[in-house]
């Protein structure tokens, strides 16, 4: 069963169970998947679906932070609940230790010596970690390792 099929099945289950908030999140996700499918003019594979979900999680995380600073705890809580639903479809995240290991391998592979090599390290590391780590976290760890 592909990830898109799993989302469809979970949407049907949520509809039958009358889980309004879950239905809303899954319908929005399904709509986003359809728009991406149309834009790509081909079916989406699991990696494409994961990227779309990860970008939605990031967008909702940023929105929740903005709502919280704006004093709208109710809207922040709604976005955090949606994030919890979406994260069930993403692969397990990498720990900081695992990310540091990937960075160390890339640093050794290219012989990076300092901050000037940041771009040479960051690109391949992000390609390796994919949706299993946040770009901000990876960026901070790469800068930490490459700083003198």
C-alpha positions in Angstrom: 0.0 0.0 0.0 1.4 3.3 -1.0 1.4 6.3 1.3 -1.3 8.1 -0.8 -3.5 5.0 -0.6 -2.9 4.9 3.2 -4.0 8.5 3.5 -7.1 7.7 1.4 -7.9 4.8 3.7 -7.3 6.8 6.9 -9.6 9.6 5.5 -12.4 7.1 5.0 -11.9 5.7 8.5 -11.9 9.3 9.9 -15.1 10.1 8.0 -16.8 6.9 9.3 -15.6 7.7 12.9 -16.8 11.3 12.6 -13.4 12.7 13.6 -13.9 16.2 12.2 -10.5 17.7 12.9 -8.7 14.6 11.4 -11.0 14.7 8.4 -10.2 18.4 7.8 -6.5 17.8 7.9 -6.6 14.7 5.7 -8.9 16.4 3.1 -6.5 19.3 2.9 -3.6 16.9 2.5 -5.5 14.9 -0.2 -6.2 18.2 -2.0 -2.5 19.2 -1.9 -1.6 15.7 -3.2 -4.0 16.1 -6.1 -2.6 19.6 -6.9 0.9 18.2 -6.9 -0.1 15.3 -9.1 -1.6 17.7 -11.6 1.4 20.0 -11.6 3.7 17.0 -12.1 1.4 15.4 -14.7 2.2 12.0 -13.2 1.4 9.9 -10.2 3.4 10.8 -7.0 5.6 8.3 -5.4 6.1 7.9 -1.7 9.1 10.3 -1.6 7.0 13.0 -3.3 4.2 12.5 -0.8 6.6 12.7 2.1 8.2 15.9 0.8 4.7 17.4 0.5 3.7 16.4 4.0 7.0 17.6 5.4 6.5 21.0 3.8 3.0 21.2 5.2 4.3 20.3 8.7 6.9 23.0 8.4 4.4 25.6 7.2 2.0 24.7 10.1 4.9 24.8 12.6 5.8 28.3 11.5 2.1 29.3 11.6 1.7 27.9 15.1 4.7 29.9 16.3 3.3 33.0 14.8 -0.1 32.4 16.3 1.4 31.8 19.7 3.4 35.1 19.6 0.3 36.9 18.4 -1.7 35.6 21.4 -3.9 33.2 19.5 -3.4 30.0 21.5 -6.5 28.5 20.0 -5.2 28.7 16.4 -1.7 27.6 17.5 -3.3 24.5 19.2 -5.3 23.7 16.0 -2.1 23.8 13.9 -0.2 21.6 16.5 -3.0 19.1 16.4 -2.8 19.0 12.6 0.9 18.5 12.8 0.4 15.5 15.0 -1.9 14.0 12.4 0.5 14.7 9.6 3.6 13.4 11.4 2.1 9.9 11.5 2.8 9.7 7.7 6.4 10.8 7.9 9.3 8.4 8.6 10.8 8.5 12.1 13.1 11.5 12.5 16.9 11.2 12.9 18.5 12.0 16.2 21.1 14.6 16.5 23.8 11.9 16.9 22.7 10.2 13.6 22.7 13.6 11.8 26.2 14.3 13.2 27.4 10.9 11.8 26.0 11.7 8.3 27.7 15.2 8.4 31.0 13.7 9.6 30.9 11.2 6.7 30.3 14.0 4.2 33.0 16.2 5.7 35.5 13.3 5.5 34.4 12.5 1.9 35.1 16.0 0.6 37.8 16.9 3.0 35.9 20.0 4.3 38.1 22.2 6.5 36.0 25.2 7.4 33.0 27.4 6.8 33.9 28.0 3.2 32.9 24.3 2.5 29.4 24.8 4.1 27.6 24.4 0.7 29.6 21.4 -0.3 28.5 19.6 2.9 25.0 20.9 3.3 23.6 19.8 -0.1 24.6 16.2 0.1 23.7 15.9 3.8 20.1 17.2 3.1 19.8 14.8 0.2 20.7 12.0 2.5 18.5 12.9 5.4 15.5 14.0 3.3 12.4 14.5 5.3 13.8 12.8 8.4 15.4 16.0 9.7 14.6 19.7 9.7 16.8 21.8 7.5 17.4 24.4 10.3 18.6 21.6 12.6 21.0 20.2 10.0 22.2 23.7 9.1 23.0 24.5 12.8 24.9 21.2 13.2 26.9 21.7 9.9 27.9 25.2 11.0 28.9 23.9 14.4 31.1 21.1 12.9 32.7 23.4 10.3 33.3 26.4 12.6 37.0 26.8 13.7 
